[in-house]
C-alpha cells in the first residue's frame, strides 16, 4: 500500500471519530426553566376556563431551543396569585396550577421556587415571573381607578422587590430572570358599553395612563432591583397606539389598539383578562429575545 493511500485511509478514519464528537459537543446542555407568578404564567384561557399548555411558558420552550437552549419547563405559577400571596399563601388550588404541575402544599410559591433554584442552581437556565396584575385589577370598577392603582402598586413593588432579590440570592448573579408586564386588556371596555355604560370610553383611556404612569414603571424598577430583565408586553401588543382606526368584526370601526386588545385577549368577548394563544405567543417571543444565542 502506498504512503498516499495509507494517509488517506487514516484521515478518513480520524474524520469518523472527530465529526460525531463535534456534533455531540454542539448539543445544548439540558437546563431548567422555572415559570412563576399568576394565571398568565400557567396559561389560563377564558374560552375553556382553565389552565392550558398554550401559555407563554410552554410556547417559549421551542423558541428557546432554536437559540440553542434545551429547557425543561417547571411551572410553579398559580392562577389568581398576587405579589402578597406569592410571599404568604402556602400551596395552590389544584385547578389554578399549570396542567400536570406539582403542588407545594407546605410552602409559599416563593419558598418553593427558592428551594428549587437552590437544589438545581448549576442547571438553572431561566426564571420568568408574571405577577402584579391581580394586585390592581380590583381598581377597574371604581369611578376613578388611578388613585387605587397608584396606591396598590406601592405594595406590589415592595413585594416584588423581595421576590426577585430572594431568587437572585438563591440562583446567583448569573441566573437569568425575566419579568413581564401585561397587555392593556381594559382597552376592550371601549366596545362593552353594555357593561360599562357611559364610563366605557373613559375607563379604556384611563387604563393606558395606569400602565404608563404606575404599573409598568413600578414593575420595571422592581425587576431592576434584582438585576432582572423586564419585557414590555403592553407596548408590544400595541396598546399605546398609534390611535388610528380599523374595522374589526363584530364591533365595526374602532381604535386600532382596542381592536388588538380584542384580537389578542378574551376581554371584549367574555370580559376575561387572559390572552388567546397568539397573544401568549407575543410574550414568549419577547422573552426569547432576551436570550443570547447559547454557546455549544
Residue, then its C-alpha position, 0 to 999 in steps of 0.5 A: x500500500x502506498x504512503x498516499x493511500x495509507x494517509x488517506x485511509x487514516x484521515x478518513x478514519x480520524x474524520x469518523x471519530x472527530x465529526x460525531x464528537x463535534x456534533x455531540x459537543x454542539x448539543x445544548x446542555x439540558x437546563x431548567x426553566x422555572x415559570x412563576x407568578x399568576x394565571x398568565x404564567x400557567x396559561x389560563x384561557x377564558x374560552x375553556x376556563x382553565x389552565x392550558x399548555x398554550x401559555x407563554x411558558x410552554x410556547x417559549x420552550x421551542x423558541x428557546x431551543x432554536x437559540x440553542x437552549x434545551x429547557x425543561x419547563x417547571x411551572x410553579x405559577x398559580x392562577x389568581x396569585x398576587x405579589x402578597x400571596x406569592x410571599x404568604x399563601x402556602x400551596x395552590x388550588x389544584x385547578x389554578x396550577x399549570x396542567x400536570x404541575x406539582x403542588x407545594x402544599x407546605x410552602x409559599x410559591x416563593x419558598x418553593x421556587x427558592x428551594x428549587x433554584x437552590x437544589x438545581x442552581x448549576x442547571x438553572x437556565x431561566x426564571x420568568x415571573x408574571x405577577x402584579x396584575x391581580x394586585x390592581x385589577x380590583x381598581x377597574x370598577x371604581x369611578x376613578x381607578x388611578x388613585x387605587x392603582x397608584x396606591x396598590x402598586x406601592x405594595x406590589x413593588x415592595x413585594x416584588x422587590x423581595x421576590x426577585x432579590x430572594x431568587x437572585x440570592x438563591x440562583x446567583x448573579x448569573x441566573x437569568x430572570x425575566x419579568x413581564x408586564x401585561x397587555x392593556x386588556x381594559x382597552x376592550x371596555x371601549x366596545x362593552x358599553x353594555x357593561x360599562x355604560x357611559x364610563x366605557x370610553x373613559x375607563x379604556x383611556x384611563x387604563x393606558x395612563x395606569x400602565x404608563x404612569x404606575x404599573x409598568x414603571x413600578x414593575x420595571x424598577x422592581x425587576x431592576x432591583x434584582x438585576x432582572x430583565x423586564x419585557x414590555x408586553x403592553x407596548x408590544x401588543x400595541x396598546x399605546x397606539x398609534x390611535x388610528x382606526x380599523x374595522x374589526x368584526x363584530x364591533x365595526x370601526x374602532x381604535x386600532x389598539x382596542x381592536x388588538x386588545x380584542x384580537x389578542x385577549x378574551x376581554x371584549x368577548x367574555x370580559x376575561x383578562x387572559x390572552x388567546x394563544x397568539x397573544x401568549x405567543x407575543x410574550x414568549x417571543x419577547x422573552x426569547x429575545x432576551x436570550x443570547x444565542x447559547x454557546x455549544 
